[in-house]
Amino acid sequence: MSRRYERRSTIVTTNVGIGAWAKVFGDPVVASAIADRLCHHCTVLKITGRSYRTKGLAPDRDAGNGA
């Protein structure tokens, strides 16, 4: 991220919120530095709803039953 900062465009997709990045990266300082660089000149698009990849599948009625 340091090499790209203010030099190139970067697209990041994730299913983990920025607030949980410290756990993902294992270091809150590193996670904060990455988030700061990404969000300095950024546009955040939060997309909610069902995945487009699964649009043709029927909902799983047995989800969450441990089977």
C-alpha positions in Angstrom: 0.0 0.0 0.0 2.9 2.4 0.8 4.2 2.1 -2.8 0.8 2.8 -4.3 -0.2 5.6 -1.9 -1.1 8.7 -4.0 0.4 7.2 -7.1 -2.1 4.7 -8.5 -5.7 3.8 -8.1 -6.5 0.8 -6.0 -9.7 -1.2 -5.6 -10.2 -3.3 -2.5 -13.1 -5.6 -2.1 -13.8 -7.3 1.3 -16.5 -8.9 3.3 -14.8 -7.6 6.5 -15.5 -4.2 7.8 -12.6 -1.8 8.3 -13.2 -1.9 12.0 -12.3 -5.6 12.1 -9.1 -5.2 10.1 -6.9 -5.2 13.2 -8.0 -8.8 13.8 -7.4 -9.8 10.2 -3.9 -8.3 9.9 -3.0 -9.2 13.5 -1.7 -5.8 14.3 -4.0 -2.7 15.0 -1.2 -0.3 14.1 -0.7 -1.9 10.6 -4.4 -2.1 10.1 -4.9 1.5 11.0 -2.1 2.6 8.6 -3.5 0.7 5.7 -7.1 2.0 6.4 -5.7 5.6 6.6 -3.9 5.3 3.3 -6.9 3.6 1.6 -9.5 6.1 2.9 -7.5 9.3 2.5 -8.7 10.1 -1.0 -11.4 7.4 -1.4 -14.9 6.7 -2.2 -16.4 3.9 -0.1 -19.2 1.9 -1.7 -21.0 -0.4 0.7 -23.0 -3.0 -1.1 -25.6 -4.9 0.9 -28.0 -7.7 0.0 -27.7 -11.1 -1.4 -24.7 -12.0 -3.6 -25.2 -11.7 -7.3 -23.3 -15.0 -7.8 -26.1 -16.8 -5.9 -29.1 -15.1 -7.4 -30.3 -18.2 -9.2 -30.0 -20.5 -6.2 -32.9 -21.3 -3.9 -32.5 -20.1 -0.3 -31.0 -22.8 1.9 -33.7 -23.8 4.3 -31.4 -25.8 6.4 -28.8 -23.1 7.0 -27.7 -22.8 10.6 -28.9 -26.2 11.7 -25.3 -27.5 12.0 -25.8 -30.2 9.4 
